[in-house]
Amino acid sequence: MSDWYEVTLRSFLYLITLLIMTRIIGKKQLSELSLFEYISGITMGSIAGEVILGLDGNIFHGVLAIGIFGIVTVLVDILTMKSKKMRELIDGRATVLIKDGKIMEDNLKKEKYTIDELTSLLRQKDVFRVADVEFAVLEPKGDLSVLLKREKQPLTPKDMNMLVAEEKEPHTVIMDGAILDEPLSASGKTRKWLTQELDKLGVTLDNVFFAQIDSYGELTIDIYNDKLKVASPVQRPLLLAMMKKCQADLELFALSTNSEQAKQMYNKNAEKLTECIRRCKPFLTS
């Protein structure tokens, strides 16, 4: 067997072997790795590279070695899920680097981090002043988790006692000009509704590159021709405007009537509609 043919055969064999082992180990190999997973991944890749080009060696010895490393990695993952002590032994512990706004110099030296490296990690979290940090911990996987002081944290709608609309996952219903029936059904819509909405926007299905239905049931689209502008959905703004008009009409009727009973009725319903507008406004303007 010629060398080029054997290298090709070995390459495909180990590519399939590594793919199988990666699927067995799971998606953690694609995300942030622990120290053990990092070592295991590098070793399996090195074994594959060595055996692919080492034409004098047995081709199945490399498969066996990769299998052993893969199985051990899976077993270690299972043990770390079941035992906290095992997690600490394999992955290590989180280390506090800043506490109560003060840098823990001993912990910084223990982790072999310089102050420049610490400030660099803080900047990656959009923190430029150490004095703004209440608590910062170096995670076992190397990430820095940062808690800002209370007065430095951004305001949230809850802090302002504001009502906000609940957001849900949008559903992609058109991709590359083709309707995706499963997400369309999950959004509670039909093909007939989708066709009607596209007609309202003045586009055909063939011209739509991408389309989503948001948590309010509104359709947003992206067409192939980027130079053309597509009208934005107007149902919610129109509904809000109609509610405000009705509230204003009720107040006007109250001012124009001579009947005290009718005046009270109009004012009472105008107040109810005002409260309804206040509650619905976050959903109709976001």
C-alpha positions as a Markdown table, in Angstrom:
| # | Residue | x | y | z |
|---|---|---|---|---|
| 1 | Met | 0.0 | 0.0 | 0.0 |
| 2 | Ser | 1.5 | 3.4 | -1.0 |
| 3 | Asp | 2.2 | 6.0 | 1.6 |
| 4 | Trp | -0.2 | 8.6 | 0.3 |
| 5 | Tyr | -3.1 | 6.0 | 0.2 |
| 6 | Glu | -2.3 | 4.9 | 3.8 |
| 7 | Val | -2.2 | 8.5 | 5.0 |
| 8 | Thr | -5.5 | 9.2 | 3.4 |
| 9 | Leu | -7.1 | 6.1 | 4.9 |
| 10 | Arg | -5.7 | 6.9 | 8.4 |
| 11 | Ser | -6.8 | 10.5 | 8.1 |
| 12 | Phe | -10.4 | 9.5 | 7.4 |
| 13 | Leu | -10.4 | 6.8 | 10.1 |
| 14 | Tyr | -9.1 | 9.1 | 12.8 |
| 15 | Leu | -11.4 | 11.9 | 11.7 |
| 16 | Ile | -14.4 | 9.6 | 12.2 |
| 17 | Thr | -12.9 | 8.3 | 15.5 |
| 18 | Leu | -12.4 | 11.8 | 16.9 |
| 19 | Leu | -15.9 | 12.8 | 15.8 |
| 20 | Ile | -17.4 | 9.8 | 17.6 |
| 21 | Met | -15.4 | 10.4 | 20.8 |
| 22 | Thr | -16.4 | 14.1 | 20.7 |
| 23 | Arg | -20.1 | 13.2 | 20.4 |
| 24 | Ile | -19.7 | 10.7 | 23.3 |
| 25 | Ile | -17.9 | 13.2 | 25.5 |
| 26 | Gly | -20.6 | 15.9 | 24.8 |
| 27 | Lys | -20.8 | 19.6 | 24.0 |
| 28 | Lys | -18.5 | 20.5 | 26.9 |
| 29 | Gln | -15.6 | 19.8 | 24.6 |
| 30 | Leu | -16.8 | 22.7 | 22.4 |
| 31 | Ser | -17.4 | 25.2 | 25.2 |
| 32 | Glu | -15.1 | 26.2 | 28.0 |
| 33 | Leu | -12.9 | 23.3 | 29.0 |
| 34 | Ser | -11.8 | 22.3 | 32.5 |
| 35 | Leu | -8.1 | 21.6 | 33.0 |
| 36 | Phe | -8.6 | 17.8 | 32.6 |
| 37 | Glu | -10.8 | 18.2 | 29.5 |
| 38 | Tyr | -8.2 | 20.5 | 28.0 |
| 39 | Ile | -5.4 | 18.0 | 28.6 |
| 40 | Ser | -7.5 | 15.1 | 27.3 |
| 41 | Gly | -8.5 | 17.0 | 24.1 |
| 42 | Ile | -5.0 | 18.0 | 23.2 |
| 43 | Thr | -3.7 | 14.5 | 23.9 |
| 44 | Met | -6.3 | 12.8 | 21.7 |
| 45 | Gly | -5.5 | 15.3 | 18.9 |
| 46 | Ser | -1.8 | 14.7 | 19.3 |
| 47 | Ile | -2.3 | 10.9 | 19.2 |
| 48 | Ala | -4.3 | 11.2 | 16.0 |
| 49 | Gly | -1.7 | 13.4 | 14.3 |
| 50 | Glu | 1.1 | 11.2 | 15.3 |
| 51 | Val | -0.5 | 7.9 | 14.2 |
| 52 | Ile | -1.7 | 9.4 | 10.9 |
| 53 | Leu | 1.8 | 10.2 | 9.8 |
| 54 | Gly | 3.6 | 7.4 | 11.7 |
| 55 | Leu | 3.2 | 4.9 | 8.9 |
| 56 | Asp | 5.3 | 2.2 | 10.6 |
| 57 | Gly | 2.9 | 2.0 | 13.6 |
| 58 | Asn | -0.2 | -0.1 | 14.0 |
| 59 | Ile | -3.2 | 1.9 | 12.9 |
| 60 | Phe | -5.5 | 0.4 | 15.5 |
| 61 | His | -3.2 | 1.3 | 18.4 |
| 62 | Gly | -4.1 | 4.9 | 17.9 |
| 63 | Val | -7.8 | 4.2 | 17.9 |
| 64 | Leu | -7.4 | 2.3 | 21.1 |
| 65 | Ala | -5.5 | 5.1 | 22.8 |
| 66 | Ile | -8.1 | 7.7 | 21.7 |
| 67 | Gly | -10.8 | 5.4 | 22.9 |
| 68 | Ile | -9.2 | 5.1 | 26.3 |
| 69 | Phe | -8.7 | 8.9 | 26.7 |
| 70 | Gly | -12.3 | 9.5 | 25.6 |
| 71 | Ile | -13.8 | 6.9 | 28.0 |
| 72 | Val | -11.7 | 8.2 | 30.9 |
| 73 | Thr | -12.9 | 11.7 | 30.1 |
| 74 | Val | -16.6 | 10.6 | 30.2 |
| 75 | Leu | -16.0 | 8.7 | 33.5 |
| 76 | Val | -14.4 | 11.7 | 35.1 |
| 77 | Asp | -17.3 | 13.9 | 33.9 |
| 78 | Ile | -19.7 | 11.5 | 35.5 |
| 79 | Leu | -17.7 | 11.4 | 38.8 |
| 80 | Thr | -17.5 | 15.2 | 38.9 |
| 81 | Met | -21.3 | 15.5 | 38.5 |
| 82 | Lys | -21.9 | 13.2 | 41.4 |
| 83 | Ser | -19.1 | 14.3 | 43.8 |
| 84 | Lys | -18.2 | 17.9 | 44.9 |
| 85 | Lys | -14.9 | 16.7 | 46.2 |
| 86 | Met | -14.1 | 15.2 | 42.8 |
| 87 | Arg | -15.1 | 18.5 | 41.1 |
| 88 | Glu | -12.7 | 20.4 | 43.4 |
| 89 | Leu | -9.9 | 17.8 | 42.8 |
| 90 | Ile | -10.3 | 17.9 | 39.0 |
| 91 | Asp | -11.5 | 21.4 | 38.2 |
| 92 | Gly | -10.1 | 23.2 | 41.3 |
| 93 | Arg | -11.9 | 25.9 | 43.3 |
| 94 | Ala | -13.0 | 29.4 | 42.6 |
| 95 | Thr | -10.6 | 32.0 | 44.0 |
| 96 | Val | -11.8 | 35.4 | 45.3 |
| 97 | Leu | -9.6 | 38.2 | 43.8 |
| 98 | Ile | -11.6 | 41.2 | 45.0 |
| 99 | Lys | -13.7 | 41.3 | 48.2 |
| 100 | Asp | -15.5 | 44.4 | 49.6 |
| 101 | Gly | -13.8 | 46.5 | 47.0 |
| 102 | Lys | -10.3 | 45.4 | 48.0 |
| 103 | Ile | -7.8 | 43.3 | 46.0 |
| 104 | Met | -6.8 | 40.1 | 47.7 |
| 105 | Glu | -3.1 | 40.2 | 46.9 |
| 106 | Asp | -2.3 | 36.7 | 48.4 |
| 107 | Asn | -5.0 | 35.1 | 46.2 |
| 108 | Leu | -3.7 | 37.0 | 43.2 |
| 109 | Lys | -0.2 | 35.6 | 43.8 |
| 110 | Lys | -1.6 | 32.1 | 44.4 |
| 111 | Glu | -3.2 | 32.1 | 41.0 |
| 112 | Lys | 0.0 | 33.6 | 39.4 |
| 113 | Tyr | -2.0 | 36.6 | 38.1 |
| 114 | Thr | -0.5 | 40.1 | 37.9 |
| 115 | Ile | -2.4 | 43.3 | 38.6 |
| 116 | Asp | -2.3 | 44.1 | 34.8 |
| 117 | Glu | -3.9 | 40.7 | 34.0 |
| 118 | Leu | -6.6 | 41.4 | 36.7 |
| 119 | Thr | -7.4 | 44.8 | 35.3 |
| 120 | Ser | -7.5 | 43.4 | 31.8 |
| 121 | Leu | -10.1 | 40.8 | 32.9 |
| 122 | Leu | -12.1 | 43.6 | 34.5 |
| 123 | Arg | -12.0 | 45.6 | 31.3 |
| 124 | Gln | -13.4 | 42.6 | 29.4 |
| 125 | Lys | -16.4 | 42.9 | 31.8 |
| 126 | Asp | -16.7 | 46.7 | 31.0 |
| 127 | Val | -15.3 | 47.6 | 34.4 |
| 128 | Phe | -12.5 | 50.2 | 34.4 |
| 129 | Arg | -12.2 | 51.1 | 38.1 |
| 130 | Val | -11.3 | 48.5 | 40.7 |
| 131 | Ala | -13.1 | 50.8 | 43.2 |
| 132 | Asp | -16.4 | 50.1 | 41.5 |
| 133 | Val | -16.1 | 46.3 | 42.2 |
| 134 | Glu | -17.8 | 44.8 | 45.3 |
| 135 | Phe | -16.8 | 41.2 | 44.6 |
| 136 | Ala | -14.8 | 39.4 | 41.9 |
| 137 | Val | -14.0 | 35.7 | 41.7 |
| 138 | Leu | -11.8 | 33.8 | 39.3 |
| 139 | Glu | -13.8 | 30.7 | 38.2 |
| 140 | Pro | -12.1 | 27.3 | 37.8 |
| 141 | Lys | -12.4 | 27.6 | 34.0 |
| 142 | Gly | -10.5 | 30.9 | 34.0 |
| 143 | Asp | -13.5 | 33.3 | 33.8 |
| 144 | Leu | -13.7 | 36.3 | 36.1 |
| 145 | Ser | -17.2 | 36.9 | 37.6 |
| 146 | Val | -17.7 | 40.4 | 38.8 |
| 147 | Leu | -20.3 | 42.0 | 41.1 |
| 148 | Leu | -20.4 | 45.8 | 41.0 |
| 149 | Lys | -21.2 | 47.9 | 44.0 |
| 150 | Arg | -24.9 | 48.6 | 44.4 |
| 151 | Glu | -24.7 | 52.2 | 43.4 |
| 152 | Lys | -22.6 | 51.3 | 40.3 |
| 153 | Gln | -25.1 | 48.7 | 39.0 |
| 154 | Pro | -27.2 | 49.8 | 36.0 |
| 155 | Leu | -30.9 | 50.6 | 36.7 |
| 156 | Thr | -33.5 | 48.0 | 35.8 |
| 157 | Pro | -37.2 | 48.5 | 35.1 |
| 158 | Lys | -37.9 | 46.9 | 38.5 |
| 159 | Asp | -35.8 | 49.5 | 40.2 |
| 160 | Met | -37.9 | 52.2 | 38.5 |
| 161 | Asn | -41.2 | 50.3 | 39.3 |
| 162 | Met | -41.8 | 50.2 | 35.5 |
| 163 | Leu | -44.0 | 47.6 | 33.8 |
| 164 | Val | -42.3 | 45.9 | 31.0 |
| 165 | Ala | -43.6 | 43.4 | 28.5 |
| 166 | Glu | -42.6 | 39.8 | 28.8 |
| 167 | Glu | -40.2 | 38.6 | 26.1 |
| 168 | Lys | -40.3 | 35.1 | 24.6 |
| 169 | Glu | -38.2 | 33.3 | 22.1 |
| 170 | Pro | -38.9 | 34.5 | 18.5 |
| 171 | His | -39.8 | 31.9 | 15.9 |
| 172 | Thr | -38.0 | 31.8 | 12.6 |
| 173 | Val | -40.8 | 31.0 | 10.1 |
| 174 | Ile | -39.0 | 31.7 | 6.8 |
| 175 | Met | -35.4 | 30.9 | 5.8 |
| 176 | Asp | -33.9 | 31.2 | 2.4 |
| 177 | Gly | -37.4 | 31.8 | 0.9 |
| 178 | Ala | -38.9 | 28.6 | 2.3 |
| 179 | Ile | -41.6 | 28.4 | 5.0 |
| 180 | Leu | -40.6 | 26.4 | 8.1 |
| 181 | Asp | -43.9 | 24.7 | 9.2 |
| 182 | Glu | -42.8 | 23.5 | 12.7 |
| 183 | Pro | -41.8 | 26.9 | 14.2 |
| 184 | Leu | -44.8 | 28.5 | 12.4 |
| 185 | Ser | -47.1 | 26.0 | 14.1 |
| 186 | Ala | -45.3 | 26.6 | 17.5 |
| 187 | Ser | -46.0 | 30.3 | 17.2 |
| 188 | Gly | -49.7 | 29.6 | 16.8 |
| 189 | Lys | -49.9 | 30.9 | 13.2 |
| 190 | Thr | -50.8 | 29.3 | 9.9 |
| 191 | Arg | -49.6 | 29.6 | 6.3 |
| 192 | Lys | -52.7 | 31.6 | 5.5 |
| 193 | Trp | -51.9 | 34.1 | 8.2 |
| 194 | Leu | -48.3 | 34.3 | 7.0 |
| 195 | Thr | -49.4 | 34.9 | 3.4 |
| 196 | Gln | -51.7 | 37.7 | 4.5 |
| 197 | Glu | -49.0 | 39.4 | 6.5 |
| 198 | Leu | -46.6 | 39.3 | 3.6 |
| 199 | Asp | -49.3 | 40.8 | 1.4 |
| 200 | Lys | -49.7 | 43.6 | 3.9 |
| 201 | Leu | -46.0 | 44.3 | 3.7 |
| 202 | Gly | -46.1 | 44.2 | -0.1 |
| 203 | Val | -43.7 | 41.3 | -0.6 |
| 204 | Thr | -43.9 | 37.8 | -1.9 |
| 205 | Leu | -42.5 | 34.7 | -0.4 |
| 206 | Asp | -39.8 | 34.4 | -3.1 |
| 207 | Asn | -38.4 | 37.7 | -2.1 |
| 208 | Val | -38.1 | 36.9 | 1.6 |
| 209 | Phe | -34.7 | 35.8 | 2.8 |
| 210 | Phe | -35.5 | 35.6 | 6.6 |
| 211 | Ala | -38.6 | 36.1 | 8.7 |
| 212 | Gln | -39.4 | 35.8 | 12.4 |
| 213 | Ile | -42.5 | 36.1 | 14.6 |
| 214 | Asp | -41.9 | 37.8 | 17.9 |
| 215 | Ser | -43.6 | 37.2 | 21.2 |
| 216 | Tyr | -46.3 | 39.7 | 20.3 |
| 217 | Gly | -47.2 | 37.8 | 17.2 |
| 218 | Glu | -45.8 | 40.4 | 14.8 |
| 219 | Leu | -43.9 | 39.4 | 11.7 |
| 220 | Thr | -40.5 | 41.0 | 10.8 |
| 221 | Ile | -38.8 | 40.1 | 7.6 |
| 222 | Asp | -35.5 | 40.6 | 5.7 |
| 223 | Ile | -35.6 | 40.5 | 2.0 |
| 224 | Tyr | -32.9 | 39.6 | -0.6 |
| 225 | Asn | -32.8 | 43.2 | -2.0 |
| 226 | Asp | -31.2 | 45.2 | 0.8 |
| 227 | Lys | -31.9 | 48.5 | -1.1 |
| 228 | Leu | -35.6 | 48.1 | -0.8 |
| 229 | Lys | -37.3 | 49.3 | 2.5 |
| 230 | Val | -40.0 | 47.2 | 4.1 |
| 231 | Ala | -42.7 | 48.9 | 6.2 |
| 232 | Ser | -42.5 | 48.1 | 9.9 |
| 233 | Pro | -45.5 | 46.4 | 11.7 |
| 234 | Val | -48.1 | 49.0 | 12.8 |
| 235 | Gln | -50.7 | 47.0 | 14.6 |
| 236 | Arg | -49.6 | 47.8 | 18.1 |
| 237 | Pro | -49.1 | 51.6 | 17.6 |
| 238 | Leu | -52.5 | 51.8 | 15.9 |
| 239 | Leu | -54.1 | 49.9 | 18.8 |
| 240 | Leu | -52.5 | 52.3 | 21.3 |
| 241 | Ala | -53.6 | 55.3 | 19.3 |
| 242 | Met | -57.2 | 54.0 | 19.1 |
| 243 | Met | -57.3 | 53.4 | 22.9 |
| 244 | Lys | -56.1 | 57.0 | 23.5 |
| 245 | Lys | -58.7 | 58.4 | 21.1 |
| 246 | Cys | -61.5 | 56.5 | 22.9 |
| 247 | Gln | -60.3 | 57.8 | 26.2 |
| 248 | Ala | -60.2 | 61.4 | 24.9 |
| 249 | Asp | -63.7 | 60.9 | 23.4 |
| 250 | Leu | -65.1 | 59.8 | 26.8 |
| 251 | Glu | -63.6 | 62.9 | 28.5 |
| 252 | Leu | -65.1 | 65.1 | 25.7 |
| 253 | Phe | -68.5 | 63.5 | 26.1 |
| 254 | Ala | -68.3 | 64.1 | 29.9 |
| 255 | Leu | -67.7 | 67.8 | 29.3 |
| 256 | Ser | -70.4 | 68.2 | 26.6 |
| 257 | Thr | -73.3 | 66.5 | 28.4 |
| 258 | Asn | -75.7 | 68.3 | 30.8 |
| 259 | Ser | -76.7 | 65.1 | 32.6 |
| 260 | Glu | -74.8 | 64.6 | 35.8 |
| 261 | Gln | -75.4 | 60.9 | 35.7 |
| 262 | Ala | -74.0 | 60.6 | 32.2 |
| 263 | Lys | -71.0 | 62.8 | 33.1 |
| 264 | Gln | -70.1 | 60.5 | 36.0 |
| 265 | Met | -70.5 | 57.5 | 33.7 |
| 266 | Tyr | -68.2 | 59.0 | 31.1 |
| 267 | Asn | -65.6 | 60.1 | 33.6 |
| 268 | Lys | -65.6 | 56.7 | 35.3 |
| 269 | Asn | -65.1 | 54.8 | 32.1 |
| 270 | Ala | -62.4 | 57.3 | 31.0 |
| 271 | Glu | -60.5 | 56.6 | 34.2 |
| 272 | Lys | -60.8 | 52.8 | 33.6 |
| 273 | Leu | -59.5 | 53.2 | 30.1 |
| 274 | Thr | -56.6 | 55.4 | 31.3 |
| 275 | Glu | -55.6 | 52.7 | 33.7 |
| 276 | Cys | -55.9 | 50.1 | 30.9 |
| 277 | Ile | -53.7 | 52.2 | 28.6 |
| 278 | Arg | -51.1 | 52.5 | 31.4 |
| 279 | Arg | -51.0 | 48.8 | 31.9 |
| 280 | Cys | -50.9 | 48.0 | 28.1 |
| 281 | Lys | -48.5 | 50.7 | 27.1 |
| 282 | Pro | -45.3 | 48.6 | 27.8 |
| 283 | Phe | -46.7 | 45.9 | 25.5 |
| 284 | Leu | -47.8 | 48.3 | 22.7 |
| 285 | Thr | -44.7 | 50.5 | 22.6 |
| 286 | Ser | -41.7 | 48.1 | 23.1 |
